[in-house]
Amino acid sequence: MKANSNQFTFELMNENRIKKVDRCDAITFNKDQSLVLAGCGQDIRVFQHQQGKLNEINILKEHKDYVQALNFMNKTNNFSSGSLDKSILIWQVIGHNQWSCQQILNGHQNSIFCVVLNNNDDLIISGSFDKTIKFWMKQNQWLCQQTITDHTNYVYSLSLNEQQNKLISCSYDSQILVIQQSKWDKIWSVTQKIKVDQYGQRLCFINDIQFTFQPFHKEQMHVYELDTNNKQYMKTKEIAVKCGSNSCDCLFPQQYLKSKSLLVNKNGKNVNLIKKQENGDFITLKSIEFDSPYLYGQLSDDGVYLITWDLKSKEIQVRRYKQL
C-alpha cells in the first residue's frame, strides 16, 4: 500500500465467499495470516487462509452462547474467546489443526463485549455488559487480579497503548476512561475520565500519546492527544468518516496497522480506511459500504485481505487490496 496514494479498492473475491452463515459476530487473523477464526453463533470455525482462500479445518463447540470476541496470542496460535455466555475460554494448540479448551475464565456477570491481550501473552483484559473491566494475569493459570468498576453502563471497547501501560475504554455511559498501570506495584487505576457528548462503541490507541474515538452514528471520528503539560488527553481533531445508518454494533473493534499507518474504523454500514499522514493528520482514503450495519470483520496485518460477515448477505466475504 503506497504511503501517499488513495487510488485503491478492496475487490470482493466472489469465488471465496462462504455462504449461508446465519451469524458471525467475530473474525480474527493469527499473526502470519495463515489462520482465521470466525465466531459463528456459539461455535468457533477455524479456517486455513491462503491468498484469500478459506479452508475450514475445525469447529470448536465449547461455548453455550454467541461468541463475540476472538483474539489470537502474539507468540503462538493459542487464542481466547469471549461470549454472551459470560465466559472467556483459553484455547491451546494440542496438535495439527487441533485445539482444546485449556481454561474457562468465569467472573463477569454478563456477556463479554471486548477482549484485548498484551504483547507478552500474559495479560488479558475484558469488558462486559456487566459494566466492569477485568484484568486476568497468567501465572500457572489465568487469574482475575483486578476489576475496574468506574463505568456505569456497558463497556463496549478497550485498547492498550504501545508501551502496554495504559488502557482506554468507552461505554454506553458516555465516558472514556484512561487507566494506567503503576510502575511500582503494577496496579491499574483510572487517571482520567473524559465525558463525551455522544457515547461511542469503538476506540483505538494510535501510539502512546494519541487515540481515536468513534461517536455512535456520527460522520466524524474524534482524535485525542496527550497534553504534555497536564498529562491529560484532549480532543484535538474531528475526521470526516462515513456512517450511513442510525444503527451500529460494538462488535468489530477499531484496528490500527502501524506498518501501514492505517486505521480500520467500522461505523454504521461503512468500513472506513483512514490514513495517518506523516504530518499527523488523518484522512479517510476509502469507505466500503455494506447493506447492513450488523457487520463484523478484520483486516489482515499486512493490509491485503479484509474478511467480513454482514447480516444482509449472511456470507463470510473476502476482499483483496488492489492498487488502481
Helices and strands as residue ranges (DSSP letters): E 8-12, G 14-16, E 26-29, E 35-40, E 43-50, E 53-60, E 67-72, E 79-83, E 88-95, E 98-105, E 112-117, E 123-128, E 133-138, E 142-148, E 155-160, E 166-171, E 175-181, E 188-195, E 200-207, E 210-215, E 220-227, E 232-240, E 255-257, G 258-260, E 262-267, E 270-276, E 282-289, E 295-299, E 305-310, E 316-323
